[in-house]
């Protein structure tokens, strides 16, 4: 199987560097023949994203801050100047003030609550609204979420609340766009060391806890996430929409500390 994505064009939003979940997904898609375009946030990331895009044969690299609706319109206009249609979108974007990803959720400020919801949850809706206009039948939209939407994870705080909104948005968008043949799904990834993750307080402890308690007794990689991403963005998952799929070495099924887990 080397041509699963042949003839398909997709937009990757949320690539920051070669540790990004978006990179794990992009590599799998390119290996299977997908044609890719990328967005990046601001000039500082442009110089990181351009060479990565080039590595996968893409020279479509577009600036886009998803919290700015005009910037989103401009980005999609630019994409339309390259391509007349689109088969898939990867939304791998989340952000919150790192000062509020430590301490307690009860101390979340209104400003950061709204900003986190906007960038981490509403942006999927805003992207889907624009992508839909360009999408072929059998289109697929994929976002990234985390278990902190379902259960309390220390320090994940407002991001957990935003991910819950994101997961519910996946369901509502799946219902809205399904009649047009567009599928909307999420991967709930286990903890992986990335730029975004470094903002979460005690992230190293979360990773270690998952590693020793997950059924597979390991953490997942961006390649694990990439494999599941390929499934959702290809026709392999043609009958699947509105799904939140865990790629977490099975951690979400565990109710208690594993008997063989060391004290951390
Ligand atoms: P990352 O830092 O590589 O990617 C986050 C991306 O969000 C960056 O490219 C950043 O530029 C982008 N971004 C932030 N604010 C933006 C804005 N206003 N407009 C446009 N882009 C913006 O980290 P990652 O871990 O690969 O994160 C990707 C997604 O995966 C996020 O939604 C994250 O919550 C989710 N996720 C990560 C983990 C993990 O452990 N790393 C686990 C589950 C889910």
Boltz pocket constraint, residues with backbone or C-beta under 6 A from the ligand:
constraints:
  - pocket:
      binder: B
      contacts: [[A, 13], [A, 14], [A, 15], [A, 16], [A, 17], [A, 19], [A, 20], [A, 21], [A, 22], [A, 40], [A, 41], [A, 45], [A, 64], [A, 65], [A, 66], [A, 67], [A, 91], [A, 92], [A, 93], [A, 94], [A, 95], [A, 119], [A, 144], [A, 145], [A, 146], [A, 147], [A, 187], [A, 188], [A, 189], [A, 190], [A, 191], [A, 192], [A, 193], [A, 194], [A, 195], [A, 196], [A, 197]]
      max_distance: 6.0
